[in-house]
Every structure is written in structure tokens, then in C-alpha cells.
Amino acid sequence: MDTTTIAAPGPTREPDGDPSGGQVLRPARTFARWSVRHGLAALILARSARKGDLMSRLLRDAAVREDPYDLFEQLRARGRLVPSALGSVTTTHAVVQDVLRSEHFGVGFDRSDLPRPLRMALQFGEDVDAAGVVDPPSMLVIDPPDHTRFRRLVSRAFTPRAISAFEPMIERTTTALLDRLEQQDGTVDLVEQWAAQLPVLVIAELLGVPVARKEEFLWWGAAAAATLDPGLPWRRYVEAERALRALHRFLRGHFARLRREPGDDLVSRLVGLPEEESLTERELHATVMLLLGAGFETTVNLLGNAVVALDAHRDQWETLAADPSRWDNAVEEVLRWDSPVQITGRTAQEGAEVDGRPIPPGQRVTVLLGAANRDPDVFADPARFDITRANAREHLAFSAGIHYCLGAGLARLEAVVAMRLLTERFPKLRVAGRPTRRDLHVLRGFEHLPVTLR
Ligand code: HEM
């Protein structure tokens, strides 16, 4: 389908009035949601960061956000599973893998474990129109059997064959972006003009959404990314929810349109599933929102991280420019060395254990993917960036187990094609000035990346 020609549906800006009359209670509901999900965590994290809790510092401290790797080593020195303010935390590759693959750990969250006032606040704050990527029924936060059902429906679009069919489109899109860059002189922001653009255009094609609304996708994606961080400040939470509401409104129109005029894309297939397989409206929203968010909020980071890593290791940039067959392994090394998703976690269920020690049901284990990817027991001299590293692919940047990233193949392909074409077109590209990190903790990437092209 030519997605550029689809007429944009109705406005996505916040309407002046809510016809349901719910606008009176809406601010109170938003506050209830924020309090339980972020406000409380912010308080706990702030207090324990002051007491020296390393995990809390990781999630709060701007300096640690810039460079978390020293703190990872301090945590590693304390053991394979370290108690922290929000459960326990691990930096060990083997433990991370065990937890992610164990059927005794899940992603679901049992509200009945919460104290009654918090349960009531959550119930009062319930609002499907503000749901984000970490709200059920998003695949990321649901356990089997529902997880298995959603994943099976969506994974048909991500088979190796389906992914490689995207290669010509990725090449075409990258080339068009580079043509535009070519017109520019002086310093350009490579994230804004290239790294953020490619993934959003690719995911738009995959999901049959109009490319003309690219700027809004970027806004929605940024909101979805922010809600991944625990302890989000009130103002940022409100802004994120505003974007999420707009996204839900857009999706309603988009699904209706594809029901009338289906295309050859994943969402057309999902909205047209036969009765016995069909997803509810809420499941559709959660699934497509996750694909939109996960599809570009992470890949943009991989591209930015790759450029900065290779600029700092210029000899390796030159090696790749001379021998593009090395790009596959180089992308794995970037994923390992500066992982775009740094943190995830699981909740212990009945029978869970780590290293033979039982973990009580309900306890949270945070797994630091970025730290596991620098575990010296797996990666020799782990802080060294080396595109020839033989076992770079053993990283856990795409997680492991049943939630292993569905888009890993697509992300790898995008990165290899985009980086190869970038170095071919601008072999003399250099970072010019200080790149700025995104104000995020779970995701790691650059907001601005000033470069000179020639
Ligand atoms: C460099 C790029 C990417 C990275 C580093 C990345 C990383 C991850 C990680 C770490 C998870 C699992 C989190 C957990 O275990 O709790 C995940 C899940 C997921 N990713 Fe990605 N991702 C990337 C790109 C993509 C793309 C391009 C798509 C889709 C177009 C995508 C779709 C998904 C989906 C749907 C899930 C949920 C899978 C499930 O819960 O079963 N990702 N990703």
C-alpha cells in the first residue's frame, strides 16, 4: 500500500470537551494513576538514593544516566543478586538469562498484592484511553496464555522472509534521507534528520499508517518511551498521557479505515482476523501501540549509539567503510556495548529461584541488560569496543525467553543497511560538539547528535 496517499483521519489534538462528561473527574483520575504508578516510586527512589541505594541512583541520577557503567561495576562487585529499594537487581549475564527464561517468573502484576488504598486508587484511575505500552493487555506485560495468543498473531509479520522483503524499502528510504542530508552544509543534527526518521518510516509501512503523520508518531513514541521509566515526574506524565490519548484517537480512526479499505499490512490483517481469532478493540490498541512505540523508540537509539561509538573508535569506522561485510558483527557489538534498552524486570511466581535460592512470589527482580552485556565472565575485556569480537552476538540487548524482542531481525536489518549507506555516502562524517543523551533511564540513546558530514 502507498501509505503516503492515505488521507489523514480526524484531528488528534485534545478535544475541548469530553462528551461523556468524564472531564470533571479526569484530572483526579490522572492524579490517582500517577500517584500509584510513579509518585510513590519517585518517593521511594529519592529516599533510597539518598541512603546510597545504587539501583535508585541508576533511576534518578542524571550523571549516572550519562554513564551508568561505573555504577554497574559497583553493583556487580556486590554479588549476583543484590537487594534494592524496588526488589532485587542483577548484573550477571547467566542470572539475567535464567530469570528471563524461567517459567517461574512473569511480567504480569498482581494487584491483589497491593495495600487496599493503592488498589482503590488504581481502580478509580482506570482509563483505557490513557493506556500505554506497559499497561495490559500490551504483550510486554502479559503472561501466557494471552501472551502466546497475541504473539502468534503478530509474529507472522516478523518471519525472516517477511523481514528481508523490507530490505529494498529500507534502502530506498535511507537513500532518500541521505539525499536530503547531502543538501546541507555545516553542522546537522543526525538524530533529528536521519536516525529518528528511518525507523518511523519503516514502521509506518509495516503498520499501514500514513507517513504524513510522522511528526505525531514521533511525539507519541516519545511519550510511550517516557512512561517506561518508574518515578516519572507529574508534568512529564501528564504530557505523556496527552500524547497517548491522541494516539488512541488516531488508532480508532485508523482501524475503522482499514476495516473499510484493507491494505497489505499487518494492521489490516489484525483488524480483519476471523471471528475465532479476533482481538478485542482494547487488545488491538495495545498491540499496535506497542509495535509503534517499540518499533522506533529503540532503533533510533541503536543508530545514534552506533555513530557515536564508531566516531570514538575511528579506526573501526575506517575498517567498516573499507569492508562493509563486517557490519553485521559491528551492529551486534554496538548492541552489546551501549544497549538501547538497558533495564527490564520480572516478578517471581510460585517456585521461582535464583542460583538455587528461593525468591518469594511477588518479588521483583530487575535485570540490567546493559550490565549483563558487559559481564567479564562472558565478554573478555568487556568495556573495550571491538567490532571483531567473536561472541558479540551473545548479548542480551533484545532480552531472552518468551518476550525476546519480536522486531530484533527488523532492527538489525535497519541498522546494518542504514549504517552501511551512511558510511558510504559520508565517509568523513564526524561528531561535532557534545551529543545530548535522552532524559530516559530504561532506554539509552541520544536526543541530539551534532555532526559535520564532510
Ligand atoms: C534496536 C532496536 C530494539 C531493541 C534494542 C529492542 C529491545 C527489546 C527488548 C529488550 C524487549 C523485551 C523486554 C522484556 O523482556 O521485558 C523487546 C520486546 C519487544 N520488541 Fe523490541 N527492540 C528493538 C526493536 C524493535 C522493533 C523494530 C520492533 C517492531 C517493529 C520491536 C518490537 C518488540 C515487541 C512487539 C516486543 C514485545 C515482545 C513480547 O513481549 O513478546 N522491537 N524489544
Residues whose N, C-alpha, C, O or C-beta is under 5 A from the ligand:
A	BS01	HEM	M139 L140 R151 L291 A294 G295 T298 T299 L302 P340 V341 T344 A397 F398 S399 I402 H403 Y404 C405 L406 G407 A408 L410 A411
